[in-house]
Amino acid sequence: MRILQVCAVDFTAFHLLRPLGMALRAAGHEVAFCCSPGEGLDRLEREGFEVYRIPVSRSWNLARHAVSLARMRRLMKRGRFDLVHTHTPVAGLLGRIAARLARVPLVVYTAHGFYFHEGMRPPVRAVMRAIERFGASLSDLVFVQSAEDLREAAETRIAPADRLVHIGNGVDPDIFDPARSAAAGEAVRGELGLGGGPLVGFTGRIVREKGAVEFARAAGIVARRFPGARFVMVGAPLPSDRDGCLAEIARLRDGEGLGERLVLTGYHRDVPAILSILDVFAMPSWREGMPRSLLEAMAASLPVVATDIRGCREEVVDGETGILVPPRDAQALAGAIIRLLEDPAAARRMGEAGRSRAIGVFDERGVTRLQVERIEALRDARPPRDPGTASRSVS
């Protein structure tokens, strides 16, 4: 089959969808990626994947969405794809509409986390559910990463039960084995000037909904108990993220007297190396689907502190592999971090239990294998048209 993977940004395409693309290619399928241009898409192209650069806005700009939709439809019509697989809220909806307009035989969507969540105002949540219901009506299959999302999708009739498939999320535990990254980790420690004190880390987009501000506030509290501690924030806002979070964190760093103890690395390619030198990992998100960064930390044998929200509580066993705290509560976040730093033996046991759980429950090979199997079963139930020759020219 010729399969087109559609998402909004190149970071998602390379870091989250690449394992599925490689598994589909290994199974004999032709795989292409379509998203906004960027380094991640360039790297996929260098690995031999077809790529199509169509900007997808993550805003509510309907004019931009109309342009993206028209270009996607044109690509899908000319490309003679047998299946379009869409991801992320905006690209997921636009891609499914374009696929139906282009008469693509099969359409699949992955809900990496439904946009509606428990903290959302009821009227807004109802609108978001209606949008998801419409998108699902255009889909032959809906993959759902979170078990909570699956239950809610079934209860609120987002899609019929026979079109909903729980796939979970996963990482490659070998890549994040801390023993494998020990030497690189020590090099990073020196490069970033982290010293030998306790290290607490965060990885992800530096935006409010990821709890980045709460992490910085908690760092100030923890630093008063552990003056030698360092706090490492790995990541950066996307170009489309404009919530002023990074500037507020810089102000907090000065206001809390953290100075060089709060290290902002920006985007860093060697996340396994950084995780290998941390003592505690924190992810204080307000909203998640099934967060991959949390699984990466667990695979790196780290005790984790995460918010008690959808996805996180599915991955973390509270008190066994980490600690769950309320969202938007820097004091509770700091308290959990301090608890782990004060009891290294318990923290080590949680880290070891987390890695065992990541290996046993969240190995990405099982996640990709299930998707390949269900996609091929969908094809066998409704054979696609004969493959044609794709045009790479999209204007």
Secondary structure, DSSP 8 states (H G I E B T S, - for coil): -EEEEE-S-HHHIIIIIHHHHHHHHHTT-EEEEEES-SHHHHHHHHTT-EEEE----SSS-HHHHHHHHHHHHHHHHHHT-SEEEEESHHHHHHHHHHHHHTT-SEEEEEESS-S--TTS-HHHHHHHHHHHHHHHHT-SEEEES-HHHHHHHHHTTSS-GGGEEE----B-TTTT-TTTTHHHHHHHHHHHT--SS-EEEEES--SGGGTHHHHHHHHHHHHHH-TT-EEEEEB---TT--S-HHHHHHHHHHHTT-GGGEEEEES-S-HHHHHTT-SEEEE--SS-SS-HHHHHHHHTT--EEEESSTTHHHH--BTTTEEEE-TT-HHHHHHHHHHHHH-HHHHHHHHHHHHHHHHHH-BHHHHHHHHHHHHHHHHHHS-------------
